[in-house]
C-alpha cells in the first residue's frame, strides 16, 4: 500500500507528542511522589498523637504532683524529637528524588513546618512536666481547674488541627484557630487566681510560680496550633494569613 492509499488519520502535532510524554511521565513519576506524600502525612499524624499524649500525661503528673510520671514525660520527649528528625529527612529525600513543583512542593514544605511546630509543642509539654517535678514536694493544692481545662483544650486542638490537615480543610482550620481565644481566656483566669493565692500566703509563691510557668507553656501550645492552621490556609488558598492578630 502506497502512502496515497493509506487511510487518513488524525495528524500528529508537536502538542500531541508533548502531551503523550507528559502523560507517560505522570504514570511513572507521580505514583512514587504520591506514596511519599502519603507516608509523610501518616507520619505527621502519628507525631501529632504523641504530642497530644504528652500534653495529657504532663497534666496528670502536674495535678498529682507525681515526680516519676513527670520524668517519664520528659524522657519521652525524645520520641517526638526523633519523629521530627525522621520526617525532615524523609521530606528532603522526597523533594530531592521526585522534584515536586507547585502544589506538591508547597505541601511538602508546609508539612516540614508542621513537624517543627509539633516538635516545639512536645518541648512545651516536657516543660510542663518539669514544673510538675518541682511541684512534687508541695501538697497538691492550687487553682488547677482552669489549668486542667487549658491542657485538655490544647490537646483537643492538636487533634482537631491534624484532622484539618488531613483534608486540607481551610474552614476546619479556621475554627480550630479561633478556639485559641478560649485557651487565652483560661490562661488569664489561671494567672489571676494563682496570683491571688500567692498574695494570700507567701508559702504559695514557689508552687504558684510553677503553676504560672505551666500555664504559660500550655498557652504557647495553643499559639503553635494556630501556626499550623495558618499553614493549612496557605495550602488551601496559596495566601499567607495571620489567624491570631
Beta strands, then each sheet from edge to edge (+ up, - down):
end
